[in-house]
Amino acid sequence: MAIDIAPPKLKVAVVGGGPGGLATVIALSKVPNIEVVLYEKDKILREVGAGINIDQNTWNVLELLGVAQSLTTGHPTTTVLNFDGRNGEELSRRELNETGKRTRIRTQRTELQSALLQHVKPNFIHYGKKLSALHDLGSSGIRLDFTDGSSSTADLVVGADGIRSVVRDAPWPTYPLKYTGTTIWRALLSRDELRSLDPRFDITGWWHLPTSHVYFSPVSEGLSEIAAREHQDPEIHAASKSIWGVPVTNESVESHFSGYLPQVQEALRRIPDGAWREFAAFAGPELSSLTAWDDKIALVGDASHALSGAFGSGAGFAMEDGWVLAQSLAYFGNDLGKALPLFNKIRLPYYARMYAHLAEMSFKRAEKLRDLGTPSDGDKIKAKVIGDGGKDMKWMYENNIGKVWEETIRTLACEPIDSGVGSPVESLPT
Ligand SMILES: Cc1cc2nc3c(=O)[nH]c(=O)nc-3n(C[C@H](O)[C@H](O)[C@H](O)COP(=O)(O)OP(=O)(O)OC[C@H]3O[C@@H](n4cnc5c(N)ncnc54)[C@H](O)[C@@H]3O)c2cc1C
């Protein structure tokens, strides 16, 4: 009598419970023969920060994950404005033509998190587990050590632990993260209160000075977000910057924005004491691979591309990563040696394009200022606005990761990604 012996399950440990980690767990839990757990350092999932954009790319992946219907609140951001922060002159207006099925919204970060959490079985998440180190066990997988003294093993470790990734540090111990010079202060305030100061604060818009801006956007029926951002010389200020999402006093925030219109300054003053959070933006270089240790490590989200929210869509990118990783594993029947190169093949060029875009924009902005000779503050403000908005970014904000996946597997037969990649398993999970 033939005995059916089921192959052993692939043990996957996801480190980090941000949008990338949660999406990875949701996607992996639909792949046959995978046992997945998520380790999160905090005792509960916290989501610091205020608002988050949900563009078409993010809606697309939320639909693929089956989460889109659970995200029910948010403010449509179809009109986007830029102003001179000194005098309120409108510098640009963009009416976003909706080409996709769902409207672009700005919502609270906690809303996205709770939508994702509704789709994760609670027993998949282990809280209070801060990863301290990884050890390569060769053919026996990877050992994960936690700061509480415990440890665990896995066949695949997914680094979803954000920009200061401990998982990334294992294969790339000298990865250099640097303060970019940009600091962001974020808080929420009632829409009515902001509207009473200036009705334009109720439309998604940026108010600029040469080295700073103040951003207003509704995030729900009753609440708006204020995100105030300043760029300082990183050489001078780097030493005091390592913080992320910590409370700061109103005075310290207001001191950076004294050159703005009185109503902008008043809006900043209206933030309740203790509500401001400060975020110092750090960034690191492009990686040559998103996988390591003989296909036993994969990086997703901010861990894989340390860009500090440069495009305001990093949660979407992180979730796309998790979804692609799960499809790749499903496609190759959990064969890591084939699935991880495929994941890399799809996601690495995407991040390379982002780094190239940022380098190009920074070059163009510098060139524009050089052409202006001795630019006035007004010139510098205009250069900022034009420099920020001039490029077609549909490849990013309308990215349809489901289509990218389909196109990739259609061409796989003609262009094998490396000699080790063979045929897919017979049937794919839907
Ligand atoms: C100012 C700003 C504005 C932004 N605006 C937007 C926006 O509008 N839209 C958008 O899509 N994105 C936006 N982003 C980017 C977005 O916030 C990030 O790209 C996104 O949160 C990345 O998700 P992630 O899951 O990779 O990492 P994170 O969200 O950073 O989550 C990492 C998780 O890992 C946990 N962790 C860390 N270290 C360990 C460890 N050693 N062990 C265990 N757990 C650990 C953390 O506690 C956390 O839960 C913005 C970013 C910034 C800075």
The ligand as a MOL file (V3000), in Angstrom:
LIG
                    3D

  0  0  0     0  0            999 V3000
M  V30 BEGIN CTAB
M  V30 COUNTS 53 58 0 0 0
M  V30 BEGIN ATOM
M  V30 1 C 7.2240 61.2490 6.9400 0
M  V30 2 C 6.8280 60.0150 6.2390 0
M  V30 3 C 5.6680 60.0070 5.4960 0
M  V30 4 C 5.2720 58.8610 4.8400 0
M  V30 5 N 4.1200 58.8670 4.1490 0
M  V30 6 C 3.7100 57.7430 3.5390 0
M  V30 7 C 2.4860 57.7070 2.8190 0
M  V30 8 O 1.7600 58.6960 2.7260 0
M  V30 9 N 2.1260 56.5570 2.1980 0
M  V30 10 C 2.9000 55.4210 2.2870 0
M  V30 11 O 2.5290 54.3830 1.7200 0
M  V30 12 N 4.0800 55.4310 2.9580 0
M  V30 13 C 4.4910 56.5640 3.5800 0
M  V30 14 N 5.6560 56.5790 4.2510 0
M  V30 15 C 6.5180 55.3890 4.2310 0
M  V30 16 C 5.9990 54.2990 5.1300 0
M  V30 17 O 5.7450 54.7870 6.4090 0
M  V30 18 C 7.0280 53.2140 5.2290 0
M  V30 19 O 7.6070 52.9960 3.9720 0
M  V30 20 C 6.3420 51.9520 5.7130 0
M  V30 21 O 5.8800 52.1120 7.0270 0
M  V30 22 C 7.3220 50.8000 5.6480 0
M  V30 23 O 6.7120 49.6740 6.1480 0
M  V30 24 P 7.5810 48.4870 6.7150 0
M  V30 25 O 6.5970 47.4340 7.1070 0
M  V30 26 O 8.6520 48.1550 5.7720 0
M  V30 27 O 8.3360 49.0600 8.0070 0
M  V30 28 P 7.8010 49.7950 9.3040 0
M  V30 29 O 6.4730 50.4100 9.0900 0
M  V30 30 O 8.9120 50.6470 9.7770 0
M  V30 31 O 7.5870 48.6110 10.3420 0
M  V30 32 C 8.6780 47.9210 10.8980 0
M  V30 33 C 8.1720 47.0620 12.0550 0
M  V30 34 O 9.2420 46.2620 12.5220 0
M  V30 35 C 9.3030 46.3060 13.9380 0
M  V30 36 N 10.7000 46.0590 14.2860 0
M  V30 37 C 11.7610 46.8930 14.0900 0
M  V30 38 N 12.8920 46.3240 14.5260 0
M  V30 39 C 12.5480 45.0880 15.0050 0
M  V30 40 C 13.2850 44.0280 15.6070 0
M  V30 41 N 14.6350 44.1080 15.8090 0
M  V30 42 N 12.6330 42.9040 15.9830 0
M  V30 43 C 11.2650 42.8010 15.7880 0
M  V30 44 N 10.5250 43.7820 15.2570 0
M  V30 45 C 11.1540 44.9170 14.8570 0
M  V30 46 C 8.8160 47.7150 14.2690 0
M  V30 47 O 8.3660 47.8220 15.6000 0
M  V30 48 C 7.6840 47.8820 13.2480 0
M  V30 49 O 6.4640 47.3570 13.7180 0
M  V30 50 C 6.0700 57.7020 4.9180 0
M  V30 51 C 7.2430 57.7060 5.6810 0
M  V30 52 C 7.6200 58.8670 6.3210 0
M  V30 53 C 8.8830 58.8690 7.0850 0
M  V30 END ATOM
M  V30 BEGIN BOND
M  V30 1 1 1 2
M  V30 2 1 2 3
M  V30 3 2 2 52
M  V30 4 2 3 4
M  V30 5 1 4 5
M  V30 6 1 4 50
M  V30 7 2 5 6
M  V30 8 1 6 7
M  V30 9 1 6 13
M  V30 10 2 7 8
M  V30 11 1 7 9
M  V30 12 1 9 10
M  V30 13 2 10 11
M  V30 14 1 10 12
M  V30 15 2 12 13
M  V30 16 1 13 14
M  V30 17 1 14 15
M  V30 18 1 14 50
M  V30 19 1 15 16
M  V30 20 1 16 17
M  V30 21 1 16 18
M  V30 22 1 18 19
M  V30 23 1 18 20
M  V30 24 1 20 21
M  V30 25 1 20 22
M  V30 26 1 22 23
M  V30 27 1 23 24
M  V30 28 2 24 25
M  V30 29 1 24 26
M  V30 30 1 24 27
M  V30 31 1 27 28
M  V30 32 2 28 29
M  V30 33 1 28 30
M  V30 34 1 28 31
M  V30 35 1 31 32
M  V30 36 1 32 33
M  V30 37 1 33 34
M  V30 38 1 33 48
M  V30 39 1 34 35
M  V30 40 1 35 36
M  V30 41 1 35 46
M  V30 42 1 36 37
M  V30 43 1 36 45
M  V30 44 2 37 38
M  V30 45 1 38 39
M  V30 46 1 39 40
M  V30 47 2 39 45
M  V30 48 1 40 41
M  V30 49 2 40 42
M  V30 50 1 42 43
M  V30 51 2 43 44
M  V30 52 1 44 45
M  V30 53 1 46 47
M  V30 54 1 46 48
M  V30 55 1 48 49
M  V30 56 2 50 51
M  V30 57 1 51 52
M  V30 58 1 52 53
M  V30 END BOND
M  V30 END CTAB
M  END
